[in-house]
Amino acid sequence: MFLEVEHLSIRYPRTPSAAVDDVSLRLQPGELGALIGPSGSGKTSLLRAVAGLEPAQAGRIRLAGALLEGDGIRVAAEGRRIGMVFQDFALFPHLDVAANIGFGLRGMARSQREQVVTAMLELVGLSGSGGKFPHQLSGGQQQRIALARALAPQPRLLLLDEPFSSLDVELRERLAHDVRDILKRTGTTALMVTHDQMEAFAVADVVGVMRQGRLEQWDSPYALYHRPATRFAADFIGHGVLLQGTLMQTSAPASGRDGSEGEIEVQTAAGLLRGMPLHDQPLPANAQVDVLLRADDVMHDDASPFKARVVRKSFRGAEFLYTLALENGQQLLSLVPSHHDHAVGEWIGIRLDVTHLVTFPSMESSLAAALEAGTASAGVLTR
């Protein structure tokens, strides 16, 4: 293991709740991680703690086996050999590109420093630009130079704080893929903070979803999308809805069909769903649940007996993202090829194509259970 964050907590004066609350995560050598979540969820505080810019009140940070923070030890930021790329590039406007990249190489012989600068410019695809000044470069080129400057001293770990947020959408997507390629070519271990989940998915091998200082899930992008561990992660990631349903009896194993034992059934307004549960199902039969349906789980099918009305449509070139309303008013999202151009208000046939069921106790039943538990606790306290 290369980066290890163990039970880290950070608190700020005059703030009642922790900015980072008992967070643990790990990165393997050469692995790229990303932290996403709403504003104020603790992403940047966690990144700054790893960099040594923010003290932690509890927990440990290890890098390549060495303890950087915890148990009375705190290595200063300049002693951690950690590089950082900021959202505003932070290039020196009075220095040319070569001087910006070589800024952290002052203890190196001039000829060697020039070799490193040349290699970094080639790495980020800007060979021959060493004599230019930052204002002569586009935003994307400036961010490449910022990356080259951070990589030049060969940091043990690279941290990126909202590195593409000041760029336009098309450039951000292209640069995100380029940055991933560069980091993979150099074998750099990196941790990035971003508000954009598509950005995180494009760059990272593993992504963490944060909420109110807690790490809800630390997993691959695929698992976060298809196998969210919590209701918040399910709702925060991707296009999808939590559709109300009723948990039926576990189905009996089908004859001659491997792996069918343990399947569950959920009855919904859009039909019966049957599949393997991704979470433990401690709920009894007939319990009310919310089942996760991604936009790509809802198929357009004119032959289906289940109909939904087009409430909104968003044209995306190759496809439409439809917001659909069932007869009982519940809404779904569906990605449909763009040659299926349906009008708002039109009823279309839909079919659910789900094999693994991600279910959570319904909000109503969860609230009722909480109220019941609260009443019971109050009864104990007043005796």
N, C-alpha and C positions, 0 to 999 in steps of 0.2 A: 504494500500500500504506500502511496506517495504523500497525498494530503489527507490528514485525518483531523476532523473537527468533532470533538466529543463533548456533548452536554453543555454547549456554549450558551451563556446568558449575558446580555448587555442591558444595563439600565442607565437612563439619563436622569439627572437631578430634576425634581419637580414634575416628573412624569410617573403616574401611578403604575402603569403596566410596563413590562419589559419590552424593549425594542427587539431583542432576540431572546427567545425563551426556550432553553434546553434543546438546542439544535445539534444534531449529529449528522455528519455526511462524510463520504470518502471519495477520493479520486485515485485511480490507478495511474502509473507513469504513462504519459502521452495521452491521457484521456482529457476530453473537453467537457466541462460541466457548465450549466447555466442555471440561474435563479430567476424565476418569474413570480409575479404576484401583484396585487393592487399596490397603489402608492401607500407608503407607510407600513408595509408588511414586514420590513426588517431586512430587505435584500442588501441595500447599500451598507447598512450598519454591519452586517455579517462580512461583507467584502472588505470593509475598512479594518475590521478586527483581524482578518487574515493578513492584511497588508502591514499591520502594526500601527495603524493610524488611530485606532479606537481601542481602549482597554476593555477587557472582559472582566465581569465580576465573578464568573464561575465558568468551569469547564477547561478544556485543553485544546491546543492547536499544535499538531506535529507536522513537520515537513521532512520527508525522506528519513523518518525515524527520529529526527531531532526535535526536542520540545521547544517550541517558540513561545508558548503562553500557557500558564497554569502552574499549580503547585509552587507558587512564589516566584516563578521565573517569568520574565518578560523581555524577550529580545527586541531591541529597538528596530524600527522600520528599516533603517539603513543597513542593519546587520542581517536581514533576512534573505537578501538576494532575490527579491520578488519585484518583477516589473509591473507597470500599470499603464493602461491606456484609458484616457478620459474621453467623455463625450464631446468636449469642446476642443479636442486635439492637443491643446496646451503647447503648441509649437512656439519657439522664440521668433518673433517677427523680424528682429534685427539680424538674425543669423540665416545664412543660406541653408539649403537642404542638407548638404554634406556636414555642415557644422552642427545642425540639429541632431542628426543621426549619431555623430561622434561625440556628442556632449557628455555622455556617460563613460567615455573611454579615455579620460584625460591621463590616466596613469600609464597608458600604452605608448609605445614608440610611434612616431608619426607615420612611418611607412606601414606599420602593421595596422594602425588605425585607418589609414586610407584603404587598405585591403578589405577591412571589415565593412567600411562604409560602401565600397563598391559592391561587395557581395550582398549587402542588405538591399541596396537599390535594385540589384538584379532579382533578388528574391521577391520583392514586392512589385516587380514589373515596371520600374521607373528608372531604368539604366539611362545615364546621361543627364539626369535632372539635378545632379548635385550642386550646380552653380545657381539654381533658381532660388527665389525666396518664397516663403509660404503664400504670400498674397498673389503670386503668379500661378498658383495651382488651384485646381478645382477642389471641392469639398471631399470627394472620394480620394483624390490624390493626397490631400493633406492627411487623411486618416491612414492611408498606407504608409506615409512617412512617420506618423506617430507610432504605428505598429513596428516599423523598422527600427526606430529609436529605442523602443522598449525591448526588442529582441537582440539588439546589438551587443549588450553586455552579457548575453547568454544567461538570463535569469533562470532560477530553478523552477519558478512558477510565474505565470502571466495572469494578471487580473485585468478584466475589461469592464468598465463602468458605463453602461448605455453607449457603446462605441459608435452606433449608427443613428442615434436619435435625431441628430441635426441634419440628416441627409434626406433627400426625397425618396419616396417609396421604392421606385424601380431601382435606384442606385443602391439602396439599403439591401435589397434582396440579392443583387449581383455581388456586392462587396461581402456580404455574409458568407456566401459560398467561397469566394476567393480567400477570405481570412481563414476559413476552415482548412482549405487546401494548403495554405502557407504554414499553419500551425502543425498540420499533420506531416508535412515534408520535413519540418525541423524537429519533430518529435516533442514539441512543447506541451507541457501540461498547463491547462488554462481553466479559469473560472470566470464566467461572464454574468453580469446583471443586465436584464432587459425587461421592458414592459411588453415587448412584442413576442408572443409565443411562436409565431412562424419563424422569427429570427432565431429564437432559441432552438427550434427544431432543425433549422438549416445548419447551425453551427455545432450543436452539442451532441455528445454521445449519451449523456445522462442529464436530466433536467429535474430541478427541484421546484415545487410549488409552495410558496410561503403565504401565510395568512396570520395577521396579528402576532407576528414574531415567531410563529411556530412553522415548522417544516411539515406540510401535510403529506407530501410524497416525494421521494427521491428515486427516480426510475428512468428507463429509456423513454424517448418520445413516443414510441409505439405503445408501450404499456400505459403511459399516462393517458393517451387518447382512447385506447380500447379497454383498459383495465384500471380505471381510476380507483384509488383506495378509499376515498372519502367523497361525500356529497359535494363538498366545495370543489375538489379537484375535478369531479365530473362536470360540474356546472361551469367552471372557469375555463376549462380546456376545450377548444374546438367548437364546432357547430353541433348543437344537440339540445334535447329537452329531456326532462324527467316526466314520463307519462304515468298517470295513475293506473293502478291495476290491482288485481286480487291474486294473492299467492295460492295456487291450488296444491293438491296432494302431489308428492314426488311420484313421477311416472315409474312404472315397472320396467325392468330391462327388456328391451326389444329383442326378439329371437334373432340370433345370428348377427347382432350388431354390437361391435366392441365399444366399450366405453360409455354405454348408454345408462348404466346404473348411476343413480344419483342425479339424474336430470330433474329439473323442476318445470312447472308450468305456471304462467302468469296470464290471467284473462284480462284483456284490455279492450277499450272501445274500438281499437283497430284490429282486433283478432286475438287468437290464442298464440302466445309465445312459448316455445319449448326449447330448452337448452341446458347446458351445464352452467351452474352458478359459479361466478368468480369469487364470491364472498360466502362465508358461512351463513347459513340460513337458520337462525335460531327461532324464527317466527313460526307460529302454528299455521295450519291450513286456514284459508279464508282471511288471513291477515291482509291489511291494506299496505301496498308497497308502491314505491316509485321506481320505474324501470328506465334505465338510460337508453335513449334512442339517438344515435348520431344521424346526421343528414344523409349519410351514405347507407344507412340501414333501412331507409324508407324509399321503396322502389315505386316508380310510376308503372301501373299495370291496369290497362283498360278493362281486362277480363276479371279483375278482382271485384268481389261483392262489397268491399269496404270503400267508401267514397269520402273524399275530403274536399273542402272548398278552398280555392286559392285566395289567400288574404293579402299577401304581398309577393312580389317577385323582384329579384335582383339579377340583372343580366351580367354574366361574367365571361362572356366570349364563348367558350366551349360548352358552358352550362348555365342553367338558371338555378339560383337558390330560392326555392319556393317556401313561403310560410303558409302552412295549411291548417285549416280548422276542421276537426271532426264534428259529427252531428251533435255531440254533447258539449261542444265548445272548446275542448282541449286542443292545443295546437301542437303541430309537428313541423320539423324542417326537412326538406328533401332536396337533394341535388339531382337535377334532371338534365340530360343532354339538351343543348339549346335549340335543336330542331323541333323539340316538343314545346311549342310556344303557346301556352294557355293564358287566357285572359283572367284578370282579377275578377273574382266572383264565380268563376266556372268550377263545376264539380268534376274531379278526376278520380280514377281508380288508383288505389295504393295497395301495396303489399309489403309486409315487414319481413326483412331477411336478416335474422339475428340468430347466431348459434351459441354465443356465450352471453348469459344474462347478468347484467350488472344492476342489482336492485338494492334499494335502501328502504328502511321503514318510512312510511309516508310521513309528511310533515305533521299531519293531523294526529296520527297515532303517537308520534314522537312527543308532540306537545302534551297530549293526554297523559302519557307515561310520566313525563316530567312533572306535570301538575299533581299526579297521583303520588309520586315519590315525595314531592314537596309537602303535600298534605300529611303524608305518613310521618315525615321528619318533624313537621310542626307538632303533630300529635305526641310524638315522643318527648319533644322539648317542653311541652306544657304539662306533662304529667307530674 
